Amino acid sequence: MSEDLNTNRGEAVQDAPTPVGIDELLERVRAGYDRIGPPEAAAAAEAGALLVDIRYAALRDRDGLIPGALVVERNELEWRLDPRGSHRAAEAVGHDLRIVVICNEGYASSLAVASLRQLGLHRATDLIGGFQAWRAGGLPVTSAATST
């Protein structure tokens, strides 16, 4: 009977990884790349970086949009930015593309960057403080109604 507890259809079950909390996971993920603040993100966009807004529609409607940012909701991000993917956005031109991921406050974007980096998008980073930091920094924002 004890053998049955350690097998799954005749194969040995491997030990599950030790769980980590979200704060530790964020710390680990963020240690792998340099995050940037709003002025650096604006400068990166001026230099050709792709700003990618992953906030959901209600937040975009409420708070507005960053002019020129590509809107890709989080659940579609990998499919839209994978340069080799069949559902890629026209902007997903190669693995060397500089991407700045923007969420509402800079948390979900960090996890999104980890996923993009696993796809080979080695220049992906995120905006510290997210959209809220961009807006608080006095950088351009348009209303969602005027952008559609």
C-alpha positions, 0 to 999 in steps of 0.5 A: 500500500505504501508503494501505491502512495508513491506511484502514479500509474506505475511511475514514481511521483516526484516531490513537489517543489517547496512552495514560496509566497508571492512576495518571495516569488516577486523578489526572485523574478525581479532579481533577474532583470533591471526594472525601470521607472516612469522617466526611463520608460518614457525615454525607452519608448522614445528610443523605440521600445514597445510599451505594453499595457496589460491592464484589464479594460475597466482600469483602462476605461477608468484611468486612461491610456499611455499614448502609443502603448500596445494594449494586450490583456495579460491572458493574451500576452505570450501569444501576442508577443512571441515573435514566432507565434501564430497569433503575434501582434504586428509589433512582435518583430523579434526576440531582441525587441525592447519591451516595457510591460505596464500593469496597474501598480507594477506587480503583475507586470513583473510576473509577465516579464518572467514569462516573456523572458522564458520565451526568449524576449531577453530585453523585456522589463517592467515599469516600477509602480505601473500605470499609476506611477506613470500618471503620478510622474506627470507623463502623458495619459489619454482617456480611453474614450478618445483613444478608440 
